Amino acid sequence: MWNLAQLRASVKTKLGRDDKDDSIPTWLNFGQERIANEYVFWQWKGFETINVTGLTHYALNTGLRALYRVRFVSSTYRPKLPYMTVDDIEEAYDEAFIEPQSGLPVGYTVLGDGIYPYPYPLTGTLHLYRALYPNQLVNDSDLLSIPYGELVVIAGVIVAMEDMQYDKDIIAPFYASFGFRLTEAKSADGGIRAGAVDKIEGYNTTRVSYRDPRNFV
């Protein structure tokens, strides 16, 4: 795995400047989050279960970035639950947040730090397939959690160039390189975990993955 020192050196080379050492970790971390928005590598996946005890909602782990799949499991029922907004649930079930009804859930929503399957089940298990935040790079010895250093470097360079408001024509080759590297990494990841879910289908708490240069002052 690449460490921050190696990533920093590569970013400096691609930018052709050595006066931005302090900014490079931030650019790389934003770059990682941009990648995470595009694809959930298996190193960024987690899994946990919640034993249903007849409550209307259950607390979510604080390390959650997103839920890319939720499944309710009982002795006779094993559906994948679709994410529904609060408005979706209220439109379909008038009583949902006033006099909630129990039963086999048909979907779920998230409010605050809690997951609400609805109708709420009395017994069973919720299987949560979670997307995690990429490791934050702070110290030179900090390691990437994915084995795709060049992809992270390219993403960091793009964020850096957007931050410094480079001309779009200068950034364009790096956008193309990012697409190629991401496709290459996804193919390698798919070979390791055939059939793994790579897109976030459900609730997403992802932070802003890059800064829009139009907002700079």
C-alpha positions as CSV (number, residue, x, y, z in Angstrom):
1,M,0.0,0.0,0.0
2,W,1.1,3.6,-0.7
3,N,1.8,5.9,2.2
4,L,1.2,9.6,2.4
5,A,4.9,10.4,1.7
6,Q,4.8,8.5,-1.6
7,L,1.5,10.0,-2.6
8,R,2.7,13.5,-1.8
9,A,5.9,13.1,-3.9
10,S,3.8,11.8,-6.9
11,V,1.3,14.7,-6.6
12,K,4.2,17.2,-6.5
13,T,5.7,15.7,-9.6
14,K,2.4,15.7,-11.6
15,L,1.7,19.3,-10.5
16,G,5.3,20.4,-11.2
17,R,5.5,22.4,-8.1
18,D,6.9,21.9,-4.6
19,D,5.3,24.9,-2.7
20,K,2.0,23.2,-1.7
21,D,3.1,20.5,0.8
22,D,0.7,21.5,3.4
23,S,-2.3,21.3,1.1
24,I,-1.6,18.0,-0.5
25,P,-3.0,15.8,2.3
26,T,-6.3,17.7,2.1
27,W,-6.4,17.3,-1.7
28,L,-5.7,13.6,-1.4
29,N,-8.4,13.1,1.2
30,F,-10.9,14.9,-0.9
31,G,-9.7,12.8,-3.9
32,Q,-10.4,9.7,-1.9
33,E,-13.9,10.8,-1.1
34,R,-14.5,11.5,-4.8
35,I,-13.5,8.0,-5.6
36,A,-15.7,6.6,-2.8
37,N,-18.7,8.4,-4.4
38,E,-18.0,6.6,-7.7
39,Y,-17.3,3.1,-6.4
40,V,-17.3,1.2,-3.1
41,F,-14.1,-1.0,-3.0
42,W,-14.3,-4.0,-0.8
43,Q,-11.8,-2.5,1.6
44,W,-14.4,0.3,2.2
45,K,-17.2,-2.1,3.0
46,G,-18.5,-3.2,6.3
47,F,-21.3,-5.4,7.6
48,E,-23.3,-5.5,10.8
49,T,-26.5,-7.0,12.0
50,I,-29.2,-5.6,14.3
51,N,-31.5,-8.0,16.2
52,V,-35.0,-6.8,15.9
53,T,-36.8,-6.4,19.2
54,G,-40.1,-4.8,18.2
55,L,-38.8,-1.1,18.2
56,T,-39.7,1.3,15.5
57,H,-36.1,2.3,14.9
58,Y,-32.5,1.3,15.8
59,A,-29.3,3.3,16.2
60,L,-26.8,3.3,13.4
61,N,-23.0,2.9,13.8
62,T,-21.3,6.4,13.9
63,G,-18.7,5.3,11.4
64,L,-21.4,5.0,8.7
65,R,-20.8,6.8,5.3
66,A,-23.7,5.1,3.5
67,L,-25.8,2.0,3.4
68,Y,-25.5,0.3,0.1
69,R,-27.8,-2.5,1.0
70,V,-30.3,-3.3,3.8
71,R,-31.9,-6.7,4.1
72,F,-34.5,-8.0,6.6
73,V,-34.1,-11.6,7.5
74,S,-36.7,-13.8,9.3
75,S,-37.5,-17.5,9.2
76,T,-39.7,-17.1,6.2
77,Y,-38.8,-13.7,4.7
78,R,-35.5,-12.3,3.3
79,P,-36.2,-9.2,1.2
80,K,-33.8,-6.5,0.2
81,L,-35.4,-3.3,1.5
82,P,-35.4,-0.3,-0.7
83,Y,-34.5,3.1,0.7
84,M,-37.5,5.4,1.0
85,T,-37.5,9.0,1.9
86,V,-39.6,10.2,4.8
87,D,-42.0,11.8,2.3
88,D,-42.2,8.5,0.4
89,I,-43.2,6.6,3.5
90,E,-45.7,9.3,4.7
91,E,-47.3,9.3,1.2
92,A,-47.7,5.5,1.2
93,Y,-48.5,5.1,4.9
94,D,-50.4,8.0,6.5
95,E,-50.0,6.6,10.0
96,A,-46.2,5.8,9.7
97,F,-45.0,8.5,12.1
98,I,-48.2,9.0,14.1
99,E,-49.4,5.5,14.9
100,P,-46.8,3.3,13.3
101,Q,-47.9,-0.2,12.5
102,S,-46.0,-3.5,12.9
103,G,-45.6,-6.0,10.1
104,L,-43.1,-7.3,7.5
105,P,-41.1,-4.3,6.3
106,V,-41.3,-3.1,2.7
107,G,-38.6,-0.4,3.0
108,Y,-36.6,1.8,5.3
109,T,-35.7,5.4,6.0
110,V,-33.1,7.1,8.1
111,L,-33.7,9.9,10.6
112,G,-30.8,11.4,12.5
113,D,-28.7,8.4,13.7
114,G,-31.5,5.9,13.4
115,I,-32.8,3.4,10.8
116,Y,-36.5,3.0,10.6
117,P,-37.8,-0.1,8.8
118,Y,-41.5,0.2,7.9
119,P,-43.8,-1.4,8.8
120,Y,-41.6,-2.2,11.8
121,P,-41.0,-5.9,12.4
122,L,-41.5,-7.5,15.8
123,T,-38.8,-10.2,15.3
124,G,-36.0,-11.0,12.9
125,T,-32.6,-9.4,11.9
126,L,-31.6,-6.4,9.9
127,H,-28.5,-7.0,7.8
128,L,-26.7,-3.7,7.1
129,Y,-24.1,-3.6,4.3
130,R,-22.2,-0.4,5.0
131,A,-19.8,1.8,3.1
132,L,-17.1,3.2,5.3
133,Y,-15.1,6.4,5.1
134,P,-11.7,6.1,3.4
135,N,-8.7,6.3,5.8
136,Q,-7.8,9.9,6.3
137,L,-4.1,10.7,5.4
138,V,-2.4,12.9,8.0
139,N,1.1,11.7,8.7
140,D,3.6,10.6,6.1
141,S,3.5,7.0,7.3
142,D,-0.3,6.8,7.0
143,L,-1.3,4.0,4.5
144,L,-4.0,4.0,1.9
145,S,-6.7,1.4,2.6
146,I,-7.0,0.5,-1.1
147,P,-4.1,-0.8,-3.3
148,Y,-4.7,1.8,-6.1
149,G,-2.2,4.6,-5.3
150,E,-2.1,6.0,-8.9
151,L,-5.8,6.4,-8.9
152,V,-5.7,8.3,-5.6
153,V,-2.8,10.5,-6.9
154,I,-4.8,11.4,-10.0
155,A,-7.9,12.2,-7.9
156,G,-5.8,14.4,-5.6
157,V,-4.2,16.2,-8.6
158,I,-7.6,16.9,-10.0
159,V,-8.8,18.4,-6.7
160,A,-5.6,20.4,-6.4
161,M,-6.0,21.9,-9.9
162,E,-9.7,22.7,-9.3
163,D,-8.8,24.3,-6.0
164,M,-6.1,26.4,-7.7
165,Q,-8.5,27.2,-10.6
166,Y,-6.4,25.7,-13.3
167,D,-7.8,26.1,-16.8
168,K,-10.1,23.2,-17.8
169,D,-7.9,22.3,-20.8
170,I,-5.0,21.6,-18.4
171,I,-7.2,19.4,-16.2
172,A,-8.9,17.5,-19.0
173,P,-6.1,14.9,-19.5
174,F,-6.3,14.1,-15.7
175,Y,-10.0,13.6,-15.9
176,A,-9.4,11.1,-18.7
177,S,-6.7,9.4,-16.7
178,F,-9.0,9.3,-13.7
179,G,-11.7,7.5,-15.7
180,F,-9.2,5.0,-17.0
181,R,-7.6,4.3,-13.7
182,L,-11.0,3.9,-12.0
183,T,-12.2,1.4,-14.6
184,E,-8.9,-0.5,-14.2
185,A,-9.3,-0.6,-10.4
186,K,-12.9,-1.6,-10.5
187,S,-12.0,-4.5,-12.8
188,A,-9.4,-5.6,-10.4
189,D,-11.7,-5.2,-7.4
190,G,-14.4,-7.1,-9.2
191,G,-12.0,-10.0,-9.8
192,I,-11.4,-10.2,-6.1
193,R,-15.0,-10.0,-5.0
194,A,-17.1,-11.2,-8.0
195,G,-20.7,-10.1,-7.7
196,A,-20.1,-7.6,-4.9
197,V,-22.3,-4.6,-4.9
198,D,-20.4,-1.5,-6.0
199,K,-23.0,1.2,-6.1
200,I,-24.6,2.8,-3.2
201,E,-28.3,2.0,-3.4
202,G,-29.6,3.4,-0.2
203,Y,-29.0,6.1,2.4
204,N,-25.9,8.2,1.7
205,T,-24.3,10.5,4.3
206,T,-21.2,11.2,2.2
207,R,-19.5,14.5,2.9
208,V,-18.7,16.9,0.0
209,S,-16.1,15.1,-1.9
210,Y,-14.5,18.1,-3.6
211,R,-14.7,21.8,-3.5
212,D,-16.5,23.6,-6.4
213,P,-14.1,26.3,-7.7
214,R,-17.1,28.5,-8.3
215,N,-17.4,28.9,-4.6
216,F,-13.9,30.2,-4.1
217,V,-13.3,33.8,-3.0
